[in-house]
Amino acid sequence: MQGTEQDIPVEKPPRVWKILGTLAGAALLFSWLGAYAVTNALANADLIRRPSREHDPRPLWMIESFLTLLATFMIVGGVMRLLSRRQLKDLASMESEMGDAPEPKQKWVQRAPE
């Protein structure tokens, strides 16, 4: 006989610091690509002038884009979390209206170390 939904193991959600580190790494990567890699590629193709060594705006561009991307990621994440919480509340209210629904059993599964 097949297992029911209640027998399906559920993994623990990822840690907050891992998520924030991944978002910060992605923001750093994209800001570097935009500030240095794209600028160098355009300068090598003679589409723009190469920045002078005395006044190089690329570090400032990288910092600004990093902070903008990080803030954007955090705002979008917060909005998604808020929407998810509202939907879970709606589902819980619908379940309570149905009456005596059985409580789902959750089994936590440990991930194997990588």
C-alpha positions as CSV (number, residue, x, y, z in Angstrom):
1,M,0.0,0.0,0.0
2,Q,1.3,3.5,-0.9
3,G,2.2,5.9,2.0
4,T,-0.2,8.8,2.6
5,E,0.8,12.4,2.6
6,Q,1.4,12.2,6.4
7,D,4.2,9.7,5.9
8,I,6.2,11.9,3.5
9,P,9.4,13.2,5.3
10,V,9.8,17.0,5.4
11,E,13.3,18.6,5.3
12,K,14.2,21.4,7.6
13,P,14.2,24.9,6.0
14,P,17.6,26.3,5.2
15,R,19.3,28.5,7.8
16,V,18.9,32.3,7.6
17,W,22.6,33.0,7.5
18,K,23.1,30.7,4.5
19,I,20.4,32.5,2.6
20,L,21.7,35.9,3.4
21,G,25.2,34.8,2.5
22,T,24.0,33.5,-0.8
23,L,22.1,36.7,-1.6
24,A,25.1,38.8,-0.6
25,G,27.4,36.6,-2.8
26,A,25.0,36.9,-5.8
27,A,24.8,40.7,-5.3
28,L,28.6,40.9,-5.1
29,L,29.0,38.8,-8.3
30,F,26.4,40.8,-10.3
31,S,27.8,44.1,-9.1
32,W,31.4,43.1,-10.1
33,L,30.1,41.9,-13.5
34,G,28.3,45.1,-14.2
35,A,31.1,47.4,-12.9
36,Y,34.2,45.7,-14.2
37,A,33.5,42.9,-16.7
38,V,30.9,44.7,-18.8
39,T,32.9,47.9,-18.8
40,N,36.1,46.1,-19.8
41,A,34.3,44.2,-22.6
42,L,32.8,47.4,-24.0
43,A,36.2,49.2,-23.8
44,N,37.9,46.3,-25.6
45,A,35.3,46.5,-28.3
46,D,36.0,50.3,-28.6
47,L,32.3,51.1,-27.8
48,I,33.3,53.3,-24.8
49,R,36.4,55.0,-23.7
50,R,38.6,53.2,-21.2
51,P,38.3,54.8,-17.7
52,S,41.4,56.8,-16.7
53,R,43.6,55.5,-13.9
54,E,43.3,58.8,-12.0
55,H,39.5,58.8,-11.9
56,D,38.2,55.3,-12.2
57,P,34.4,55.3,-11.4
58,R,34.1,51.5,-11.4
59,P,34.7,50.9,-7.6
60,L,32.0,53.4,-6.8
61,W,29.7,51.7,-9.4
62,M,30.4,48.3,-7.8
63,I,29.6,49.5,-4.3
64,E,26.4,51.3,-5.4
65,S,25.1,48.4,-7.4
66,F,26.0,45.9,-4.6
67,L,24.0,47.9,-2.0
68,T,21.1,48.4,-4.4
69,L,21.0,44.7,-5.4
70,L,21.2,43.6,-1.7
71,A,18.5,46.0,-0.7
72,T,16.3,44.8,-3.6
73,F,16.9,41.1,-2.7
74,M,15.9,41.8,0.9
75,I,12.8,43.8,0.1
76,V,11.6,41.1,-2.4
77,G,12.3,38.4,0.2
78,G,10.4,40.3,2.9
79,V,7.4,40.8,0.6
80,M,7.4,37.1,-0.4
81,R,7.6,36.1,3.3
82,L,4.7,38.3,4.1
83,L,2.6,36.9,1.2
84,S,3.4,33.4,2.2
85,R,2.4,34.0,5.8
86,R,-0.9,35.5,4.7
87,Q,-1.6,32.5,2.5
88,L,-0.8,30.1,5.3
89,K,-3.1,32.0,7.6
90,D,-5.9,31.7,5.0
91,L,-5.3,28.0,4.6
92,A,-5.4,27.5,8.4
93,S,-8.7,29.3,8.6
94,M,-10.1,27.2,5.8
95,E,-9.0,24.0,7.5
96,S,-10.5,25.1,10.8
97,E,-13.8,25.8,9.0
98,M,-13.8,22.2,7.7
99,G,-14.0,20.8,11.2
100,D,-12.0,18.0,12.7
101,A,-9.3,17.5,10.1
102,P,-6.4,15.2,11.3
103,E,-3.2,16.8,12.3
104,P,-0.4,16.2,9.7
105,K,2.6,14.4,11.1
106,Q,5.9,15.9,10.1
107,K,9.1,13.9,10.2
108,W,12.3,15.9,10.0
109,V,14.9,14.4,7.8
110,Q,18.6,15.1,8.4
111,R,20.6,15.9,5.3
112,A,23.7,13.9,4.7
113,P,26.9,16.0,5.2
114,E,28.2,17.2,1.9
